Amino acid sequence: MRSLISIVLALILVTPLPVGAFNWNIIAANLKKSTFSLQTLNGDVYCSGWVIDNKRDFGMTADHCVHSAWATKGLIIVDSFQAFEVEGSESLDYAVLYIQGIDRPELKPRFNPLEVGQEVGAYGWARESGLYSHFRVGVIAAVNAPVDGLKGRWTIFDQPGIGGMSGGPVVDINGQVVSMTQRSDRRLIGLGRSIGEIWRATRKYWK
């Protein structure tokens, strides 16, 4: 009887959960601690980002957020702190920010290969309905794929982002960053560059 119980327990432990069965609540709560909002002088949210090195006050967002018409020229406000861009890339659409005094836990990158059908969650701040955090769960629809009208190759998600989520992290079920929200087709998909590609260009800023 004991051996039968052991076999049943082993099967339960190794049987993968079906898509949608994973409880994302803990991941979402942790993401909220690490994710910040970019704001106008009036306090309106227009983009998101996350901390990559708490001790040195570095954060990551999308390059198009830093140079957005929503941003005040020469001034980036993150959670009421003044921030400065220290490095950015229009082609990879990333910007590294120095945010003195921001005290949020870092997020770690995931370097293992991604797979189509893998569950991911995107976190950010929704611009369209005021200042509130937003979390969306979907699956990876394509990896390292070309996209019409855009340069480079992209990770494609089956869930589109919404206004304000640009620059926010996209994570796996372990809470590790696999991409960020960079482009979105409201009808169908979300797009982001591989975090490995971004990390290789910015690794000196990560913890």
C-alpha positions, 0 to 999 in steps of 0.5 A, a space after each residue: 500500500 505504501 508503495 502504491 501511495 508513493 507512486 500516486 504521489 510521484 505521478 501527481 508531482 510530475 504531471 504538468 498542470 494544464 494551461 490556465 491552472 497555474 495561480 498567478 496571484 503570487 507572481 502578480 503581487 511580486 511584480 507589483 513591488 518591482 514595477 514602477 510607473 512613468 508619469 507626466 508632471 500632472 501625475 498621469 501615467 503613460 508607461 511602465 518599467 521595472 527595477 533591475 538593480 536596487 542598490 545602484 538605482 537602475 530600472 528598465 523601460 521601453 525607449 519609446 516611453 522615454 521619448 514619448 510625447 507624453 514625457 516632459 522633455 528632459 525630465 522623466 518622473 518615476 513614482 514621484 522620483 526624478 529619473 535620467 536615461 543612461 542608455 537606450 536603443 531605438 532598434 531594441 526599444 529599451 531604455 535604462 534609467 537611473 532613479 535615485 532613491 527608488 527602493 523596489 526589488 529587482 527582477 531577474 532575467 530568464 535565459 532558458 529558451 522560450 517555447 510556443 504555448 508557454 504561459 507568461 504574464 505581463 504587468 504594467 500601469 493602465 493609462 486609459 482608466 486612471 492610475 491602477 496596476 494591470 496584469 494580463 496572462 497569455 501564452 507565447 504564440 511565436 518566438 524569434 519571429 519577423 513582424 511585418 513593418 518592424 525591424 528585428 525579430 520578436 516574441 509574440 504573445 496572444 494577449 495585447 497590452 493596453 495603454 500604459 503597459 509599454 515598458 512593463 515586464 513580461 515574466 514566466 511562471 517563476 517570475 523571471 523576465 522573458 520580455 517586456 511589452 513594447 508593441 501591441 495590436 489591440 485586436 490580437 497580439 502583444 510584441 516584445 524583444 527577447 530579454 536575452 537580447 536586451 540583457 546582452 546590450 545592458 548587462 553592466 546595469 543589472 545586479 
